[in-house]
Amino acid sequence: MLLARVAAAHHRLELVWADGGYTGSLVEHCLATFALVLAIVKRSDDMRGFVVLPKRWIVERLFAHLMRSRRLVRDVERRTTSAEAMVYWSMIMIMIRRLARRRPSRA
């Protein structure tokens, strides 16, 4: 259901990354039904301990940025619209910090 909603809302979407737990018939289903390529990010069997997987760090970094907003740490919102507003608010704060950052002048 989620892939159907995302594919309908974002027509330019072509590639979706997924965890290794989503292997199997979902790969063929994505390509046949939604014309999406589902790339599985797998962990190698010979890895021990914590290893940063490709593309996984992007999602983990986003969650870390969102959790800096205290209200998003716990799920206390009663409605999904207010929770969505808090995510927008948190992302706007990140964008403002990045835009306000001092940059070296170009000579």
N, C-alpha and C positions, 0 to 999 in steps of 0.2 A: 504494500500500500504506500509506503514512504517513497519508494522509487517512482511509482506512478505519479504521485503528487509533485515530486521534484522535477521529473521529466516534463510534465505538463506546464509547470511554472517557468522553467528555464530551458528554452528551446535550443540554446547554443551549447548546452552541456553535452560533452562527448565521452568523458572519462570519469569513472568513479573508483576510488580506492577503497578496499575493504580489508578487514582482518582475515587471517588464515582460517578462521572458523566458518567463513562463508563460501568455502570451496564447494564444488559439486554442481548441481543443476542450476543454481542461481546465475552462474556465469553465462550459460547458454540462454537462460530466460531473459537476462538483461539485454543481450544482443538481439535476440529475436523479437521481443516485445517492445522494448523502448529504444532500440538502436543505440544503446550505451555500451561502452567497453568497460568491463569490470576488471580492474587490476587487483590481484590479491597480493598483499604485502605479507610475506611469510618470514617466519623466524627459522634460521638454519638449525639443524639438529645438533651440530657440533658446538654451538654457542653455549657458554656457561655464564650464569649470573645475569646482571643487567646489561643489555646491549641496546643502543638506540637504533631502531629500525628505520629504514628509509621512509620518508613522508610521514611517519608516525609522530615525529617531533613537532611538526606543524600543528597538529591537533592538540598535542599536549601543551604546547606553548599558548595556544588560544585559551584552553581551559585555565591555565595558570593566570593569564591576564584577566579572565572573567572572575576568577576567585579572589582577585584583589579587591573587588567590590564586595564589601561585607554582606550585603543583602543577598547576594547570589550564592554564598557559601552553604546556606541551608535552604531547603525548599519550603518557604513559608507562605508563598503566594497562593491565594485561593483560586485565582483565575489565570489561565494561560496568557491572556492579553497583558496582564500586569507583569508577569514573568518575562514576556517578550520585550516589554518596555524597559525593564531593568537591563536586559542584555544589550539593547540599543544604547541605553544610557552609558553602560560600561564601555562599549566600543567607541562611542563618541568621545569619552574621556581619554581613551588611548590615542585616538586620532588627534585630539587637541594637543596632547603632550608631545606627540611627534612633530606636529606642525609648528609648535612654539619653541622647539629645540633650537638652540643657537647653532648656526652652521658657519664654517669658515668662509670668509668672503673670497670670491674668485677674482684673481688678478689678471 
